[in-house]
Every structure is written in structure tokens, then in C-alpha cells.
């Protein structure tokens, strides 16, 4: 048998199709009678490093379609001489521990996959996979698992219900899934899998093994009401709130999600970011309604984080500047008609400044390609603005070596009696060659008046971008090599705006090494040609920038004994000084494990920007201050997995910034800098976020949260040093709140 994932091309029919149905008890003990007739898989081969060789430890799996869901069992040999990770992890963990993965594409079309991960200590993670190898951990599904162990190894049983995701109709009593099973040895980082596919390749989802199973179907009606109370210790006031989420999955062909007065209590704290650039910071969404069955609405481009439906817009800052918007209700439908899948989305915000969001998604999967259409519309009555975006996306896999992804989309904005419209288009081509060689081409064009950010996210418009990248992966390293595999990449790119201005040309060289002890090391050098910034002045002209470079190194070492470490170092040029003044950044973080369930973490970062260009605001026109800036960041926390139901988390983030003016600049029509005597003040910034969060799991997807949070932000015209700014951040108390939230999921 060939061992390339894309060359399997086999369709396995489970023997259970003809066998009497036997309920599988998910208890971590693999009983031969329960798994009789299951598909037995023992050909697990190395995919990290990506050699295709048999794994160093034996792994076996059994797959069985039952009326209750897709059942998968793993038996993982792990003798005493191979260390087992005992670390307890919280949901959606990223730690390097012993674990198994089940990846399922319920339609087998290579468009959307679901990942289910179980650690050897019973921790779980679940993710949605789109665009071949893009993972999102925002979604939390409802599925069952159990772990058992003995001296010779450990076992896992998993049951994924059929109502987990929308699915195509059953044909002739069967359905064909895409399946990928994997196992990771925590002490070395070795990953073995069946089939031999890898998310390090451009193609991953479409390389899953086709698996034909009996066509079971399930329905589900779940209602999750919530109540919450919040006390503001600064304002001395309190408030209560209540709402409900509804999930109705009549069948695999039709699923409905609805929410009334959804809760946005801050039980998940976002990372602190102080952003002086013209580019908006992207923040992911963990709200249950907006993550459930959201995969069909995936429409991205190669531009970082870009997407046509960015759900953090909903309930975001109101158009009248009064703060966060309240959402009155939202509705989402997912289903299928014939061979076509559809998604309908609608959300309404309350109040005179409330917006109305709508989206329609249609997707058709073919044997080696997917074709989709997406339409979004946002009504913003307070601004007298209507924004409509229409996009077509096409994914094509003409051969096992080629993967082509194309997007064409346009926007139409009607505001105060005027209309503007424009187009965007992208092409992404990956070519897999022999002996570890790969090539990649990306081309992007975004028009001057393309605007998708009413409902979506795009870092910037007015872009014409092209890059070519060649890569080679080395896996045949000698046994005494510290690295198990090394991946080299070289890239050249050009970037112009739509007015013919060169933004920058770049040469990038990077090296990634997976080490035999499970560590990972990454190094990258960028050489940037001279160009212009057309965003720094926010529409008041261009800024000519000289050539510069930056070099970056990161080393991550997973837990060994009681310690885990993370190191990042960067040296960079930039600003008007180019490489004449070099900046630097250093980050070091460490985690100490008091017990397998209790860990303490701390980290500190220091960044020096010797020529930090900051625009001075709308009233200043094209005035920019060039600062000698220093930024210090402190992170600390505690994670205590008390037991399977209880978790305590403490998270502290503090930022201090000190910026001292070197020179004020204005710019002529050609973008050349002219020294200015305009007054520009030094400044300092302090920012703090502190949270203590206790979570108790009453039942699956039913929780009691008790959350204390405190934080604040301050900017002043006094620069007393970055250390002073960091220390003084602990005095901030703009907000201090105690929140209690109770949600309980009823399945009817």
C-alpha cells in the first residue's frame, strides 16, 4: 500500500453494516465484544517528523459506526522506559503531552473537518478545520470520552454524536466520511497517524481516508438558559442579566441555532495589546452561539485573518460611541438541499445605534473541488449606511501534488446618498514535489474602495501582492542529530498599492527544527526593500521608508520534570532610520509544575524601538513623532485543575511604555520627511488586566463561573521610565468587577 495520504483512494465499508448493533460503553476499556466488526487500523506511521516510517511505539485503533455516533478506540503501547506525561490540562490545551486525535470530515468533501483530542490524563480539546489546514479552537462540542491505562500502555474510547455537524443526506443507507487518526508521544513530540497526511502540507483535509459507514442519523434539541449577576466595585452598582441559547438539530440535514439576549460576561479574558498602528487588532470569538456550526461561513483570503464574516463585530462598539452594543437576538440555520449545503445567519443589536447583520452561504462539494458563494449585508441606521459584500470561492485539487484556492469578492457601500464599490481577488497555489521540496505562489489584489469590515475583517485595502516560496523538508537526519526534522523556506515578495507606490519588496529565509526531545526551534530573517507607508498618516499622504531588516528566533521546550520554557528574541530596523538604529525584543517565559494539576507561570518581555513612528492624530494632519520607545510586559498566572469538574485560573497582564521624542516630522507630497518644530510630547502608557476565574462543570456544556476582574488604561505626557510605567500599572483601577454566571444545558 502507498503511504501518501492523497494516494490511499480506498473506501472501507465497516463489517458492522451486517452485524447486530451493540452499544459501546465509553469507559476506557476496549472490550472485544463491544468492538466486534469494527474497522481495525494498525498501520500508524510517522508524520512528525514526516517520514512515513512505522512509529517507534505500537498504536492500534478501532472505528465503529453506532446509532449513537462514530465510536473510535485507541490502544497505545507505552512501556515503562518511555516516560508518560501525567500533566492535567484544561479544555483546548496546547501543551505537549501524550494524546490521541480523531479528525472527521463528516461529508468527505475536504471543506470542513472536526478535531477531537484526548490526553492520557483525560483532558480534551476540540477544533474546527477549514481551508485544508486552518485550525480554530473557539468551538466547544459535546462528545464523550474515557481513558484507561495499565503498565504496558494506555487506552482511549471516544464517541462523536451524529448531530455534531451538518451532514449530507444518506445515500443507499450509507454515508462516506473522511477520517484521520493520530497519536502523539509527549516526551519526544513524535506524531504517528493513519493515513500519512499532515497539516504541515498545503493539503490536509482532502488527504483524509474515505470511510463508508452505515447511515445513522440523530436529532437534538438543547436549550441553555443562563443568569448572571455583576457588581461594579468602582461605580458601586450591580446588575443582573438573563438569556437563552437554543440548538435544534432536527437531522444531519437541518440544524438551527438561536439566541435571545446572549451573555457577554467576560469569562474569557483577551490578551492585552497596545496598538498605535493603523491596522486593527484581530481577536477570536469564544461565544457559543457564534462558534456552533460556524465552519460553513468560513471565507478567508491569504491576507492575515481576513474573512467576510468576523463575528466579533456583532456586539462590538456601538456606532454612536456609547460602548459595547447589546444584542437583542440572533439566528443561524445550517442545512443541505440535494448536494448543496447552505447557511443563513442573522443578528440584531438593540437600541437606536444598533446594527443588523445578515449572511447567506452556499457550498457545493465535488470530487476534487469545492465551489461556494457568500453574501453579507449590514444595516447601520445610525450612520445611514448599508454595506453589502458578495464573494465566490473555489478550491481545486487537480492532482495529488497541486492545491489551488481562488477568491473573488466585491463590496457595495451606500451611505448618506452616495455609493461606492470595488473588487478583491486572490489566488493561492501550492505544489508538492519529490524529496521534501514544495513551491507556493500567492497573488492578491484589493481595490481602493473595497470595504468588507462592516461585517468582516481585512487588514487593509489598496494592495497588489505577489510572492513565490520554495521549501524543503529534511527528515533523513542522522540518529545523533539533535533535530528529528528541519524545514527550510525561502520567499520573495512584492507589494504595491493601487496608485503604483511600492510598499515593500521582501526576501524571507526561515528554518524550523523539530527536536528529538519534543522541543521546537524557529528562526527567520526578513530583508525589506525601501518603500512607502500609505497608512501611517491615515489618508494624509505617504511616508518614504528606507530599507531595513529583522531577524527573529523562537525556542519552545515542553515540560521536562517540573519546568517548561519559552524564549523569543528579535532584532529589527525600521522607521526613518532604517538599519542605522536597531531595535530589539526579548521574551522569556517559564512554567513550574507544583503538581500535575497545579502550575505557576510567569514571563517578561522588553522591547526597544529606537525610531518608533507614531501619528499625532486627525488634527495634526501629517505630523509624526519619532520616539525612542521602550515597552515592558509582565505576564503571570496560576492554573489549577482541581479535578475533572473544577478549575481555578489566575491571569495577570501588565504593560508599561515609555516613549521620548527624538524628532517631529512632516512630509512633503512625495513622502520625504521634513524636520518639524511642532510640539510633540513624550508619553507613557500603563495597562493592566487581572482576573481570577473559578469554573465548575455542572454537566457537559453547563457551568458555574465566578470571576473577579480588575484593570485599567492610562496615557500621560510624562515619561519617567519604562520600569516606572510598568510598576505604576498595578495601581490602575478603572474597572473592578465581580461576576457570577450560571448556565445549564437541557437536552429535550
N, C-alpha and C positions, 0 to 999 in steps of 0.2 A: 504493500500500500504506500502511495506517496504521502508525504507528511507536510506538504504545504497546505495551509488552511483552505485556500481557494481551489485546490485541486481534488478535494475529497469527493464532491459531486455525488454522494450516495444518499439514499433515502431509506431510513431504518423504520420498519413497522414493528412496534412492540408486540411481543408474543402475548401480552396481556389483552390484546384485542379479542382473542378467542378464549381467554381464561376467565373463570368466575372472579367477580370483583371481590377483593379482600381489602379491608380497611388497614391502612398503615398507621400504626401508633407512633407518633413522633416523640420518642423518648431517648434517642441517642444510642439505642441498642439495635443493631442490624439483625433482625430475625429472618432466617432463611425462608420461613413460610410466608411472612408478610411480603417479601420481595421476590417471590416466585414469579417468573415470567417477565421480570424487569430486564431492560437492556443493561448488560454488564459491560463496563468500559474499564480497561486496564492499561491502555496504551497512552499513558501520560508522558509527554516529552518536554524538554526544556524550552521555554520561551523567554526566560530571563536567567542567564544570557540566551539569546535567540539562536540556539544551535540545532534544535530538533533532535538532540540526543535523548536517550532514555533518562529519566530523572534519577537522582542519586538515592532516593528513597521510594519504595513502592507506594503507589496510590491506586486505589480502586474506587469505582463509582457505580451506582445503580440508578436507573431512571425509570420511573413508572408513572403512567397517566392514570389517575384515580378520579372518581366522581367529585372528590373534594378539592382536587388541584393537582399540579405537577409535583410529584414527590421525587426527591433526589437524596441519595445516601452516599457518604464518603467513608472509606476506611483508609486511614493514613498511618502507615508504618513509621514509627519513630522510636528506635531503640534507646536505651538509657544513655549511651555515649553521645547522642545528639541532643543538645540542650533544648528543652521545651520552654517557651515563653509562658510565664504564669501571670503576666500583667493583665489586670482587668481594664477594660476600655469602655468608653461611653459610646452612645449611638453615633454612627457616621465617623468612626475613628479613622485616623490616618497613620497610626503608629505601626512600626514594623514588627508584627507579631505572627505567630503561627495562625494560619487561616485558610479557609476554602472559599471559592467563589462559584456562584451559579449565574450565568448570563443567559437571558432568554429574550429572543425576538419572537413575540407571540404570533406575528404574521409571516415571519420568514422572508420579509422583503428587504431587509437591510436598512430600514429607515429609523426605527426606534427600538432600543433594547432596554432591558431592566436587569440591574445587577443586584445580587443578594449575597452578602458576605457574612460569614460566621467565624469568629475567632475560637481558638482552642479553649478559652475561658468563658465562652458563651456570649461575647459581645457581638453586636450586629451593626451592619451598615447597609444602606440601600441607595442606589443611584439610578438615574435615567441616562441612557447613552443615545446621543443623536449625532448626526453629521459624521458617521463612521466611528469616530474615536473621541468625541467630546462628552465628558462626564459631568453630571450635576448631582450633588448630594443634597440639594434642597428638598427633594421629595422624601417622605417617610411613608412606606407602605405597611400593610397589615398582612403578615405571613408568620408561619410557625417554624420553630427550630428547636433542636436539643443536641447536647454534646455529651459524649461518654468517653472514658479513657481507661486504659489499663497499662501494664508495664511495657507492652510491645508497641503501643501506639494509641491513637485516639480516633473517634468516630463522630460523624455529624449526620443528622437527618433534618431535611428541610421540606416544607410543604408550601408551595406558592399557589394560592387560590386562583381559579379561572377568572374571577371577577377583578383581578388586579389591574388589567388593562383592557381597552377596547380591542377586539379581535375581528378578523374577517369571518364570514359565515362558514359554517361547517359544510364540507362537500363530501358526499357519499359516506357520511358517518365518521369522517376523519378530518384532522387539520394538520398542517405541516408547520412546525416551529423551526426557529434557528436556535441552536444550543451550543454553549461553550462552558466547559468546566475547568477549573484551575485550582491549584494548591500552592501556597507559599510557605517556605520554611523560614521562620522568623530569624534564626541565628545566622543565616547566610544570605537571605534575600532571594534564594533560588525559587523561581516560579516554574512549575510544570503544568501542562494543560493538554486538553483534548478538545478540538483538533489543534494543530500547530498554527495558531493565529496569534497576533499580538497587537495591542493598542499602540505600540511604538511604530507600527506600519501605518501608511495612509489609509489602508483598508483594514477594518476590524469587524464591524457588524456584518458586512456581506461575506466574511470568511467563516461565519459560524457553520456548524454542521447541520444540514437539514435533518429533521427528525419527525416522522409521521406517527401520530398518536391517535387514539380514539377521540372522537369529537365531543368531549364533555362541555357542558355549559352551566353557568351558575348565575343566580341573581342575588342582589344585596340591597337592602335599604338600611342606611345608617344615619342616625340623627345625633349630632353632637352639640348640645346646648352648653353655654358657658356663662358664668357670672364672675365678675371681677370687682375688686374694690381697690382704690388708690388713694393714699393720703400724701398730700404735698406738705412736707415739713417746713419748706421755705415760706409758702403762702399761707400755711396754717389752715388748709381746707382739704376736703375729701370729696370723692365722687364714686359712684357705682356705675356699673355697665352690665349689659346682658345681651346675648345674641345667640344665633344658632347657625350651624353648618349642616347641610343636607347632602348626602351622597346616595343616589339611587341608580343602581346598575341592574336594569331590567334583564339584560343579557350581555353577552360579549359584543353585540352589535349596537347597543344603545346604552349610554351612561350619562347621567345628569348630575351636576354639582350646583348647589345654590348656597348662598349665604345671606343672612339678614343681620345688619349691624355687626359686621365682623370685628373681632377683637384685635387690636394692635398694641396691646400691652407689651412692653419691651422685655420679653423673657430671653430674647437672643440679642446680646449687645454687639453692635457693629464695631469694627476696629476704627480707632481714631485716625483721621487723616487731616492734615492742614494743607490746603490746596490753594496756591496763588496763581495757578496756570489758567489758561482759557479752556482747558479740557475738563469736562465734568467727571467726577469720580463715579465709577460703576460699583453698585452694591447689589449683591444677590438677594433673593427673596426666599424666606423660610415659612411664609404664611400658608397654612394647609390648603385653603381653597385655591390659592394661586399656584400651587405645585402639583395638585392632584390632576392626573391625566393632562398635563401641560405639554407633553412631548410633541403632540401633533402640531402645536403652534410654533415649533422651532423653525425659524427662518433667519439664518445668520449669514454673514459675509466674512471674508478673510480679515477685514478690519477688526481690531481687538474689541471683543464684547458686543459687536454690533448685532442688532436684532430688530425686527419690525414690531414686536410686542414685548415691551420691557415693563413687567408688572409693578415694579416699584414706583412707576408714575402714578398708579392708582392709589389714592390715599396719601399722595405726596403733598408738597407745599401748595396751598391754595392760590388761585390766580389773583386774589385780592391782597395777598401778602399777610393774611391773618394767622398763618401757621399751617399745620397739617390739616388736610381735608378729612371729613368724616364720610365714610362710605355707607350709603343707605342700603344697597342690596347689589348682589352680583349673581350672574347665572352663566353656566357653561354646559354645553351639550357636546358629546362626542359619539360618533357612530359610524355606520357604514351603509352604503347603498350599492348593491352589486359588488364590483371590485373597487369602488371608490370609498375612501374614508373622509369624514368631514368633522369639523369642529366649529362651534358657534360660541362666542364669548360676548358678554355684555356686563358692564358695571356702571352704576350711577352714584355720584357723590352728592351729598346733601348740601343745602344752602344755596344762596344766590350766586356764589362763586363756584359752585360745584360743576364738574365736568361729566360728560357721558362718553364712555369708551365702548367701542364695538369692534369685533373682529370675526372674520369668516375665513376658514381654512379648508381647502380641498386637496386631497392627495391621491394619486393613482400609482400603485406599485406594479412594475413589470419584472420580468425575469432578471434583467441586468441593468435596470434603470428605474428611477422614480421621478415623477413629474408632479409639481404642486403649484397651487395658486393661493395667495393670501391677500386679503383686503382688510385694512384697518380704517376706522373713522373715529375722530374725536371732535365732539362739540364743546366749545368753550364760550358760553354765552357772555360771561363777564368781560371777555376780550373781543367779543363779536368775531370769533374765529372758528372756522371749520377746517379740519385737516384730514385729508384722505390720502392713503398710500396703497398702491396696488403692486404686488410683486409676483413674479413667476420664477420658480426654482427647478433645476434639473440636475439630477445626479446620474451619471452614466459610468458603467464599468464594462467597457467593450471587450477587454481581455483580463485574465488574472493579473497582468502587470500594470494596467492602466486604471486610473481613477480620476474622473473628470467631474467637477462641480461648477455649475454656472448659475448666476443670479441676474435677473433684470427687474428693476423696480423703479417706480416713479411716484412723485408726490404732487398733490394739488392743494394749495392753501388759499382759502377765501377769508379775507379779513378786512372788515370795515369798507366793503365795496370794491376791493382790489383783489386780483387773482394772480398767483404765481405758480409755476410748475417747472419740474425738471426731472431728470432721469439719473439712475445709477446702474452700473453693470460691473460684474466681477466674473473672473474665470480662474479656477484653481485646478491645476493638472499635476498629478503625481505619477511617476513612472518607476516601477520596481525592477531593478536589473539583477544580474547574477553577482555572486561573491560579495554580497552586502552592499553593493552600490545602489544609490537611488538618485533620482533627479526630481525637481519640483519647479513649476512655473506658476506665478500668481500675477494677474493683471487686474487693476481696479480703476474705475472711473466714477467719480461722484460729481454731479453738476453743481454750479454755483448756487442755485436756488433749490437744491434738493433738501427737503426738511422732513425727517421722519421722527423727530424727537418729541412730538406731541404724544405719541403712543409708544415709540420705540427708542432705541439708543444708537447713535452714531457719533463717534468722537469728533468728526469734522467733515465738512463737505469740501467742494472745490479741490479734488485730488485726482491725479493721474499717476498711478503707481505701477511699477513692474519689477519683478525680481526673478532671479534664477538661482537655484540652490542645488548643489551636488553634495551627497553624503556617502559615507562608507562606514559600515559597522564591522568591527573586528571581534570575532568570537573564538578564533583558534589560537588563543594565547597560551604560552607555556604554563605548566602546572605551578611553577614557582612565582608566576606573575601575581602581583597584588590585586590586579583587576581581573574580573571574570569576563568583561566585555568593554570595549571602547568604541564610541561613536564620534566620528569627526564630521563636521559640516562646514561648508564654505558657501557664502551667499554674496551676490552683488545685486544692488537695487538702485533704482532711480525714482525720484518723486518730484513731480511738478504740480503746481496749481493750474487752474483753467485760464490764467492770464499769461502763461508762459514763464512764470517765475520758478526757478529751480529751488525747491525746498531743501533737498539734500540728496546726494549720492552716498551710498554706503557700501563698504566691504566688511563682512562679518565672518569671523572664524570662531568656531566653538568646538569644545571637546567635552564629552560626557563619559564618565567611567563608573561602571557598576563594580564595586569591590567585593571580594570574596567573603568579607566579614559582614556583608549587608549594608555597608556604607555607600554613599553616593557622592561623587565629586564632579563639579561642573565648572568650566572656565570659558569665558567669552571675551573677544576683543572686537570692537567696532571702530572702524576708521571712517569718519564722516567728512565729506567734502564741504566746501564753502557753499552757502546758500542763503535763503532768506526765511524769516519767520513772518507769516502773514496773519498770525493770530495773537501775538503778544500785545499789539496795540488795539485789539478789539475793533477793527474796522477803521482805524485812524492812520493806516499806512503800513508799510513794510519795514522790517529791520534786517539789514545785511549782517550775516554772521560768518566769521572765519571758519576754516576747517578745524576739526577737533577730533579727539578720540576718547574712548572709555574702555576700561578693562575691568572685568568682574570675575570673582571666584567665589564658589559656594561649596562647603563641605558639610554633609549631614551624617552623623553617626548615630545609629539607633541604640537602644538600650543595651548596655553591657554591664552586668552586675546591677548596681543601683543608679547608674548615670547614663544620660543621653545628651548629646551635644549638637550644636548647630553654629556654623561660622559663615559669615559673608564679608567680603572685602571688595571695595570698588575704588578705582582711581579714574578721574574723568576731567576733561576740559569742557569748555563751553562759555556761553556769554559772549561779550565783545572781545574778551581776552583770548579766546580760543584755547590753545595749549600753553600760552605764556603764564597762566596761573592755573595750577591743577588743584582740583578739589578731591576730597576723599570721603569714604563712608566705611564704617566698621560696625558690624553687628556680631554679638556673641550671645547665645542663649544656652541654658542648661536646664535639665530636668533631673531632680533627685527623687528616687522612689523610696519612700519610707517603708511602705509595704507594697504588695502587688496591686492594692486598690487605692492607695493614697500616695499622691505625688505632689511635689512642690516644683514650680518652675519660675525662672527669672531670666531676664535678658536685658541688654542695654545696647543702644545704637548711638553713634556720634557721627554727624555729617558736617563737613566743611564745604561751603560754596564760596569761593573767593570772588566770583563775579556773577552774583545772583541778580538777574534782571527781573524787576517787578514793576508792572504798570501801575501808575498812580491814580487811576480812576477816570470816570467819564468826564469830569470837569477839567481834568488836566490835559485832555487831548492826547498828544503823542509823547507825553512826558514819562520817562522811565528812570527809576533809581537803580543803580548798580551797587549792590551791597556786598560786604564781606559778612556772610551769614554762617551761623553755627546752629545746628539743631541737635538736641539730645532727647532721646526717647527711652523710657523705662517701662518694662512690662514685667509683671509678676502675677503669680496666681497659685491656686490650690485646686486640685481635682481629687475628689474623694468619692469613689464608687462604693458606697456603704454596703449595698447588697444589690440583688438583681432589680429591685424596685426603687431604690433610693440613691440620690446623687446630690452632692454638695459641691458647688463650684464658686471660687472666688477669683475675680479678674480685675487687675489694676493696670491702667494705661495712663501714662503721663508724658506730656511733650513740653519742652521748653525751647524757644527760639530766640536768638539774639542776632540782630541784623544792624550793621553800622554802615552808613553811606560812604561809598568810595567816590562816586561821581554821579551827578544828574545828567541825563542825556535827552536831547530831542533829535528828530530825524528828518532829513530833507526828503523831497519827493522820490528820490532814488533809493531811500532806505539807509543812507550813510549817517552815522552818528555825529552829532554836533554837541560839544560840551555845553551845558546849560548852568546858569546861576540860579535857576528856580529853586526855592526852598523845598527840600525833601528831608523828612525827619527819619532819624534812626527809629527802630521799633523793637519791641519784644512781644512774644506770644506765649501764653500759658494755656494749656488744655489738659483736662482731667476727665477720666471716666473710671468709676469704681463700682463694682457690682458684686453682691453676694446672692447667689441663687440656689434655692433648695427645690428639688423636684421629687415628687413621689408618684409613682405609676400605680394608679388605682386599678387599671385594666389596660389592655392594649389600646394605645392612642387615647387614653384617658388619664389626665394628670392633675395634680395639685401643685401649683407653683407658689412659692413665697420668695419675693425678690426685693432686695434693698438696693437702691442705686443712688449715686451721688456724682455730680460732675459740674463742669463749667468751662467757659472760654473767656479769655481776656486778651486784648491787644492794647498796648500802651506805647507812648512815644519816648519811653525810657529804655535804654539798652544797658543793663547792669551786668551782663554776662550770661552765658547760656546756663551755667550752673545755678545762678540765682533764679532764672526763669523756671528751671525745672523744679527746684525746691519750692518756689512760691506757688507752683501749680497745685500743691496739696492743700492750699488754703481756699481754693475755689469752691463755691457752694451756690452756683446759680440754680441748680436743681438738687433736691434731696427728696426721694420718694420711697414709699413702701407700698408694694403691690401684692395682692393675693388674688390668684386666679384659679378657678376650678372648672375643668371641662370633663364631660363624661360622654363616651360614645355608646349609644344604644343601637344594637342591631335588631331590626324588627322582621 
